[in-house]
Amino acid sequence: MNNLAVPVTKDNDGGSIFKFFISELKPKGKWLTPFNIISIPIILLGVVLIVIRFWKGIGSITNLTQETPWGLWIGFDVVTGVAFAGGAYVLTFMVYILKMHKYHSIVRITVLNGFLAYVFYAGALLLDLGRPWNVINPIIGNSFGTSSVLFLVAWHFLLYMIAELIEFSPAIAEWLGARRARKILSGMTIGAVIFGITLSTLHQSGLGALYLMAKDKIHPLWYSEFIPILFLVSSIFAGLSMVIFEGSISHKVFFNQISEKNHKAQNGIIQGLSKICAGTMFAYFFLQLLVFIHNKNWNLLNTTMGYWFLLEMIGFVIIPMMLFIYSYRTSNIFMIRLAAILTMVGVILNRLNVTVIGFRWNAPTHYVPSWMEIVVTMAVIFTEIWIFRWVINRMPVLRESPAWVNEEE
């Protein structure tokens, strides 16, 4: 078998490779599962709604207006989704730069999750654009200029997706049995990691910078000139909380693919991540406190939006932070997972407060997403999970790499 060999074929001609891909497209496992029964109708309905959106225009299925051009698809699909994908740049930094090899076993699945998140949520931007054929404009600087924050974010997104694909590509090469390609791509990993980390720190804060121009539209309790820094810091514990949550589910769903060694290491990995989450959440809360005191918004606390702000800070920052600290000290894995879920809810709440709930909060008519917007969002998430599951079941993401990889190394 030569360097371009496909593991399930006898030779490497085009027909064999084609047969291999066809065989890999076939479903594995049971069809009638609760997830499939719930997700398939939603995905099909979402496809129909997307066709209507491109056929009759964005106003046909959304409640967006000229006054509120960005809604759920930006606030949740993009701004929130990218925060949850932050685990990829944090973990690759920990493993490849800080040499924390304890977390190496979860790098591939985290990078895969991050890559799919960027592809789907960046793709969701096409749904939100009134004229989707103009999506190229932010990248080339047309109509915006190269000094636009949107120009920077667009390029960061594009380049980071390429960097994550390179980081994950050794797993694809192992799946295909492409030994020479795997060796070349593995050699590119560290460069892609450094490049990706740099891009991540820029575009996580860049998303916050997009809202700096909306000072008069965002509620004072959520607006400050430090939004970019707050977005960056929160992406760390948002991404790691997603890693804890997604990793806990994956270890149950894909139990048979994980080695006994990695199963035993799982609790230690979760504990280590909880410690990092607690530290970054403390830094985030301290920054929020400094911003609040600096802006002198004391009088706003005794209002409806003030109570909502306190709920976010106390219920979904302080409480999960204390749970992370307590569960780390007591080795309580259940409490760590509970803290991760509360943290994820808090990140969703914060991002939606900035982009939707607290945006033009005092307008006579406030934007509320239509049921069709919600269905399309759910369809995007379910489709991402389907592809995620397909990759896990076929490529060496959770399971060990092929024997020939160790032989060559």
Secondary structure, DSSP 8 states (H G I E B T S, - for coil): --TB--TT-SS-SHHHHHHHHHHHHS--S-S--HHHHHHHHHHHHHHHHHHHHHHH-GGGT----SS----HIIIIIIIIHHHHTTHHHHHHIIIIIS--GGGGGGHHHHHHHHHHHHHHHHHTHHHH-SSGGGTTHHHHTTTT-TT-HHHHHHHHHHHHHHHHHHHHHHHHHHHHTBHHHHHHHHHHHHHHHHHHHHHHHHHHHHHHHGGGGGTTTB-TTT--TTHHHHHHHHHHHHHHHHHHHHHHHHHHHTGGGS-HHHHHHHHHHHHHHHHHHHHHHHHHHHHHHHHHHHHT-GGGTTSHHHHHHHIIIIIIIIHHHHHHHHHHHHT-HHHHHHHHHHHHHHHHHHHHIIIIISBTTTSSS-----HHHHHHHHHHHHHHHHHHHHHHTTSSSSS---HHHHHH-
